[in-house]
Amino acid sequence: MTDDKNTAQIVNIDIACFKENTFPDYIKKEQSQALRNLLAGNRFQPLHDNSGPYDVSLSIEESRLVMRMRNAAAQDLNVLVLSLKPYRRLIQDYFLMLESYEQTRHCATREKLETIDMGRRALHNEGADLLLARLEDKICMDHETARKLFTLICVLHRGAFMFAA
């Protein structure tokens, strides 16, 4: 599916992040790092399109993740809409881990921080596995790409929750 140009990838991603400047710094850092890492290397191929690389737009509309994709020929592909209900517990736990890490990073032992970070990584893996399973008949992506997208989904969900009113 790939060639020397690595067309099976996301080259541009747009995140509808609501009022990003009101996020705590640690959430901004998570989002920024996930975006950088995603664009530095990913494996992403819609199953019915071989005209990559791809531009992707993520947003939350009516409590659903909306993923819009455009191929290298500037053709809009099918819009994917996923319920976020299966992710809610994972997202809540993910932010609890981030908040716990942020609160303890200045005073905790290295072992305590490593334990919290291991929990965060486990949640990333679980979220990535769920994303891969739910998109398996639509998009081919590797586990690392799914992990990075899960982080962005978490930030989007947090933004939608914070600014819904």
C-alpha positions in Angstrom: 0.0 0.0 0.0 2.9 2.4 0.6 5.7 3.4 -1.8 8.9 5.4 -1.4 7.0 8.6 -1.0 5.0 7.2 1.9 1.6 8.4 0.7 -0.2 6.4 3.4 0.1 9.2 5.9 -1.5 12.3 7.4 0.5 15.4 6.3 -1.8 18.0 7.7 -4.2 17.9 10.6 -6.7 20.5 11.7 -8.1 20.3 15.3 -11.2 22.2 16.2 -10.1 23.1 19.7 -12.5 25.6 20.9 -10.8 28.2 23.1 -7.5 26.5 23.3 -5.8 29.4 25.1 -8.0 28.6 28.1 -6.7 25.0 28.5 -4.3 24.4 31.3 -0.6 24.4 30.1 -0.3 20.6 30.6 -3.2 20.0 28.2 -1.8 22.4 25.6 1.5 20.5 25.9 -0.2 17.1 25.4 -1.9 18.4 22.3 1.1 20.1 20.9 3.3 17.0 21.5 0.7 14.7 19.9 0.4 16.9 16.9 4.2 17.1 16.4 4.6 13.4 16.9 1.8 12.5 14.5 3.1 14.7 11.7 6.6 13.5 12.3 5.6 9.9 11.5 2.3 8.1 11.0 0.6 5.3 9.0 -2.8 6.3 7.8 -4.7 4.9 4.8 -8.4 5.1 4.1 -9.3 1.6 2.8 -11.0 2.9 -0.3 -8.6 5.5 -1.4 -4.9 5.3 -2.5 -4.4 8.9 -3.4 -2.5 10.0 -0.2 -1.1 11.7 1.6 -4.1 13.0 3.5 -5.3 16.2 5.2 -7.5 15.4 8.2 -9.8 17.6 10.2 -11.1 16.5 13.7 -14.0 18.1 15.5 -16.7 17.2 17.9 -20.3 17.7 16.9 -23.2 16.7 19.0 -21.0 14.5 21.2 -19.6 12.7 18.3 -16.1 12.7 16.8 -16.2 13.9 13.2 -13.2 13.1 11.0 -13.1 14.8 7.6 -10.4 13.6 5.1 -9.1 15.0 1.9 -6.6 13.1 -0.4 -3.7 14.5 -2.4 -6.0 15.2 -5.4 -8.0 17.5 -3.1 -11.0 15.2 -3.1 -13.1 15.1 0.0 -13.5 11.5 1.2 -16.3 10.1 3.3 -16.8 11.8 6.6 -16.5 9.5 9.5 -18.7 10.0 12.5 -18.0 8.1 15.7 -19.9 8.1 19.0 -17.6 9.1 21.8 -19.6 7.1 24.3 -17.2 4.1 24.2 -14.3 6.5 25.0 -15.8 8.4 27.9 -14.3 6.4 30.7 -10.9 6.2 29.0 -10.9 10.0 28.4 -12.0 10.7 32.0 -9.3 8.4 33.4 -6.7 9.8 31.0 -7.3 13.3 32.3 -7.3 12.1 35.9 -3.8 10.6 35.2 -2.6 13.9 33.6 -3.9 15.9 36.5 -2.4 13.5 39.0 0.9 13.7 37.3 0.8 17.5 37.1 -0.1 17.8 40.8 2.7 15.4 42.0 5.5 16.1 39.5 7.2 18.6 41.8 7.0 16.7 45.0 6.7 13.0 44.2 9.4 10.4 44.0 10.6 9.2 40.6 8.9 5.9 41.2 5.5 7.5 41.8 5.8 9.6 38.6 6.8 6.5 36.7 3.8 4.6 38.1 1.4 7.4 37.0 3.1 7.5 33.6 2.7 3.8 33.2 -1.0 4.2 33.9 -1.2 6.9 31.3 0.5 4.8 28.7 -1.8 1.9 29.5 -4.8 4.2 28.9 -3.3 5.3 25.6 -2.9 1.7 24.5 -6.5 0.9 25.5 -7.8 4.0 23.6 -5.7 3.2 20.6 -6.9 -0.4 20.5 -10.5 0.8 20.7 -9.9 3.3 17.9 -8.3 0.7 15.7 -11.1 -1.8 16.3 -13.8 0.8 15.5 -12.0 2.0 12.3 -10.7 -1.4 11.0 -13.2 -1.5 8.1 -12.6 2.2 7.2 -8.9 3.1 7.8 -5.7 1.2 8.1 -3.3 2.8 10.6 -0.6 1.5 13.0 -0.9 1.5 16.7 1.3 4.5 17.3 -0.8 6.6 14.9 -3.9 5.5 16.8 -2.2 6.4 20.2 -1.5 9.9 18.9 -5.0 10.3 17.5 -6.4 9.2 20.8 -4.6 12.0 22.6 -6.1 14.5 20.2 -9.6 13.0 20.7 -9.1 13.4 24.4 -8.2 17.1 24.1 -11.1 17.6 21.7 -13.5 16.0 24.1 -12.2 18.0 27.0 -12.7 21.2 25.0 -16.2 20.3 24.0 -17.0 19.5 27.6 -15.4 22.7 29.0 -17.1 25.0 26.5 -20.5 23.4 25.8 -22.4 26.0 27.7 
